[in-house]
Amino acid sequence: MHLYVHVPFCARRCSYCDFAIAVRRTVPSAEYAETIVREWAGWQTHEAWAKSQDVDTVYFGGGTPSRISPEAIAGILNAVRAHRIIVGGAEVTLEANPDDVTPASATAWRAAGINRISLGVQSFDSRVLEWMHRTHTAEQVPAAVTALRDAGFDNISLDLIFALPAVLRRDWEHDLDDALSLEPEHLSLYGLTVEPHTPLGHWTARDQIRPLDDEAYARDFLVADQRMRAAGLEHYEVSNAALPGRRARHNSAYWRRAPFIGLGPSAHSGFGRERQWNIRDWAAYQRASALREPLVAGREALDEAALRLEELYLGLRTTDGLPLTALRPATVERWTSDGWATANGRIRLTPEGWLRLDALVAAVG
């Protein structure tokens, strides 16, 4: 079993963010931990545990998980251990913003049981960070990595966003060089998407900002692929690259459709065909928890068509690929001849194929 814990709190909302967050000057860490522990206790009688007794990975995502106290993190992990075994060598990840990382916080996270950090860098360009409404500076990134290394973290992932509007004149290759110079074990690269109800969405609707065109988007993606491979990282999933043995085990579980439990506002849980998700808003989620009311906002069961589409999409987004029998021979031949895939025992998309992932899956789904 894999456990995701959604921490909604942020100091401010980034210009592109459409996630379920709660902007708070003061973070209610103790109250938050109490609600998570209460929800976790309720899962212990769920039928999903009949076949899965141990927890293989834990992921604190957000939001900005580094804004809750280390004591709250430790309390949640201790509550997990009180009911279930967190297996030896389990991957326990905390998403963090560079400005939250200090020698003291890094040491406290290690003591709490965190052994992997996903650092939300996004860019090393101060102008870009300001446009994104990020709370950290470029100078804080290497200092954060140093503090994490000194605290004993040997598994650090850096997040970057590419395909920014041309008007920003962002030097993508320079950002990649800066990230790789810090020698992270893992890199996550996400193309900028425009969500309607965000500052970026409003700027785009008013034609103040124009998204990068498809050709420039592809160029950024392929440059990143080349740079990461040259640095010894394996580009093992559309948005992720890692040193050998350092793939993100938690996210890889999603791509394999392994069972997972989500705790916290907006968190999703999945068991085979069955999916459910929690109340999105933090205040509403906390209120329901205090009143011992249901926290689940919705459920669904995937039908055969939806299940096939998901299996195709998840399989093709990683270098594990799919069995050749998952696709018609004519499709395999077309994709390989066009340079979108290779077919050595399994069909695997190339970086050029990943750029067309949605369209390719839709065409065969």
N, C-alpha and C positions, 0 to 999 in steps of 0.2 A: 504494500500500500504506500501511496505517496501523499504527503500532506502539504497543502498550500494554506498560508495564513495571510489574509489581506489586511494591510495596515493603511487606512485611508488618509492619514494626516499629512498635510503639506504646509510649508510656510507661505506658498503662493501657488497659483495655477500657471503652469507653463502655457505659452501661447498656442501650442498645438494639442494640448492634453484634453481628452474626452473621457478619461478614466473616472471611476467612482472615488472621489477624494473629498476631504473635509479640510478646508483651510482654517488653521487654528494657530493663534499666537502662542498659546499654552496648550500643550498636548496632554490629554487626560490619560496618562499611561496606565495608572492603576485601574481605572474604570474600564479601559479598553481590555486589559488583560483579564479582568473578571468576566467580561462577556465572552471572550474567546474560550476561557476555561469552562464556562457553563455550557457553551455550545459543544465543545469537545466531549464533555461528560455525556451529553445526550446521544452522541454517536455510538456509544459503547454497546448498545443493544441493537444496532442496525444490522440487518442481514448481510451487509457487505463484509462484515468481519468474520463471517462463518468460515471463509476460506483464506482470509488474509489477517494474520495476527500481528505481524511486525511492520514497523515503519521504516522504509528504505531511504527516503529523502524527505527533508522539510525545507520549505521555501517561504521566507518572509518577503512578500512583494507589496507593491503599493501603487499610488501613494509614495510616502517616504518612510520606510520602516526604521531608518536610522534616527528618526525623530522621537520614537518611543524610548523609554529608559531601558538600559541594560537589565535592570531588575525585572521589568515587565517581560522581556524576552526570556530571561532565565525562568521566570515563573511559568510561562506558557510551556517551555520545553520540559520543565519538571512535571507539569500536569500531564503532558503526553506520556512521559516515562512512568507515571503512576498507574496508567492503564495498559500501556503497550510497550513493547521493546523497541527502542530505536537501535537498529542493528549496528554492530561494530563497523566502523568505517563509513557510516552513513554520511551522505552529503547534506550539510545544513547551511543554507545560503541566506544571507541578508543583503537586500538592496540598500545602498547607501548613497547619499550625496557627498561630494568631496568636502563641502564645508562642514559636514557633521563629523568628519574623521579627525580625531586628535589622538595623541599617544594614549591618553586615558580611556577614550571611548573604544579604541581598537583593542586594548588590553581587556576591557570589561566585556566586550563581545566574545572574545576568545574564552574568557572564563565562563560565560553564560552557555557556551556550547556551539557557537557559530564557527565553522571552519572554511567557509567560502564567502567571498564578498563580490557582489556585482555593483560596480561603481558607475553611477550615472554621469559620465563625462560629457557626452553629446558633441562637444567641440572644444578646441583649444584656442579659438578666436574670441577675444573679449567682445567684439561687436556682435558676433553671432549669439553668444551667450546672453547678452543684454536683450537682443531681439526675441530670443526664446523665452525670456522672463525667468531664466535660471538664477538661482540664488548664489552660485559659486563663481569664482574667478578662475581663469586659466592657470594662474600661478598656484592655486590650491590643489590642483590635481597631482603633480609629482610629490608634493608634501604629503598628501593623503596616502599615496602608494608607499612612500617611505615609512610612514607611521604604521601602516598595515604590515609591511614586511618586518619591521622591528618588533611587532607584537606576535609574530610567528605565523602570519598567513602566507601560505604557499600556493594558494589557489584564488587568484584574482581575475575577475572578468571586467572589461571596460566596455561601456555602451557608447556608440557613436550614431549620429543621425546623418544620413546623406541625402542628396537630391534636394538641396535647399534652393529657394528662388535665386535666380541669376543676379538680381539686383543687390544681393548681399555680398557678392564677389568673394565668396568663401573659397579658400584654397584647400580642397578636399585632400589632395595628395600630402600637403603639409600636415594636416590633421592626422592622417594615417601614419606618417613618419613619427609624429610626436607620440602617438599611442603605442606604436611598436617599440619605440625607444625605451619605454617603461617595462618592457619584457613581460607583458601579461600572459597568463596561461590560457586566456580565453578572450575573444572579441565578439561582441554582438553588434551588428550593423543593421539599422532600420531606415528604410526609405521614408521620407516625410510624407504623411498623408494629411489631407485637408478634411477635417470633421466639421460639419455645419455649425454646431453650437459652441465654437471655440473662438478666441480672438483671431486666430488664423483664418477660420471659416468666414468671419465677418469681414476681415481685410480682403479676402479673395472675392467675396460677393460684391464688395464695393470697388473691385478692380484696383485696389491699392497694392496688391501682391498678385503676381502670376506664378503659378506652380511651374516647376521645371518641366520641359517637354520630355517626351519618351526617349528621344535619342540621347539627351544629356543624362537622364536617369540611368540609362543602360551604360553609358560611359563611366559614370561614377561607380556603378556596381562592378563592372569588369575590371576597373583599375584596382578596386579594393581586393577583388579575388586574386589578381596577380601579385599585389604587394604582400598579402597574407601568406600566400603559398611560398613566395620567395623568403619570407621570414621563418618558414618551417611550420606554419600553422596549417592544419587540415580544414578546408572549407567543407564541413560535414553536413551542413543544413543551410537552407536559403540565406538565413540571417546570422549564422553562427560559424565561428572558426575556432579551433583549439589546438594546442600542442598535443602530441600523442598521449592518450590516456587521460586527457583533461576535458573531454566532452561534458557538457552540462547534463548530469544524470537525471535531474528532476525534469527538465524540459524534454529530454529524450524519452522519458516515460510517457509523456503526453503523445508524442509522435508514434509511439508503439501502441497507443490506446490502452495503457495499463490503468488499473483502477486508481482513482484519486479522490481525496476528500478536501473540500475547500471550506475554511473557516473565516468568518468575518463578513462585513457588508459587501454585497455583490459577488462574493466568492461562488465559484461553480464546483460541482462534484460530478463524477462520472463513473459508471460501472457498466461496461459493455454497451448495451443499447440505451441504458437509462441515464438521464441527465437531470440535474436540478440546480437551481441557483437561489441565492439569498436576497433578501431585501437590499436594495442598492444604497440608500441613504444612511449614513452613519447614525444620525439622531433617531431615525425610525427603527433601525436595527437595534440600537441600544434600548430604546423604549420597549420594543417587543420582547427583548431578552429579559429585561427587568420584570416584566409582567408575566413571564413564562409563556408567552404566546409563540406560535410558529414563526420561525425565521425564514422559511422557504417561501420565495415569491413565485416560483413557477417550476414546472417539471415537463419533460418531454421524453418520448421513446422513439428512437430512430427507426424508420421503416427500412425495408431492404434497399430501396433506391438511395436513401440518405446515407445508409451505412456503407454502401459501395462507393459513393462519392467521397465520403470521409476517408475511407481506406486508400483510395487512389490519391487523394490530395496529400495525406500525411505520409504515405509511402514515397511519393515522388519528391517531397520537399527535402529528403535526406539522401545521403550517399548510400544508404542501405538499399534504396530503390524498391522495386517490386519484382515478383516472379514474372518471367516472360509470358506466362499463361494468363496474367491479369489483363492483358491487352490483346487485341486482334493482331495477327501477324502483319497485316497491311499497315496498321498504325505504327508498329515497331519499326517496320522498314522505312516508313515516311519520316519518322522522327530521327532515326539514325542518319538517313541520307541528307537531311536538312541540317545536321550538326546539333540537334537539340538533345540527343540522348546517345548513350552507348548501350550495347546489348551483349555483354559478356556473361552469360548465365542468368543475369538479372538485368532489368532495364533501369538505367540510372540517368537522370537528367544532367546535362552539362550546365555550366553557368549561363550559357546562352538560352538553354531550355528553361532554367529557373526563371528567367525574365519573362517567360511566356506561361508560367505554371498555371495560373488561373484559367487562361484560355484553353490550354491543352487538356486540363481536367474536364472543363465544361464540354469540350468537343467529344470526349469519349465516355462521360459519365452517364 
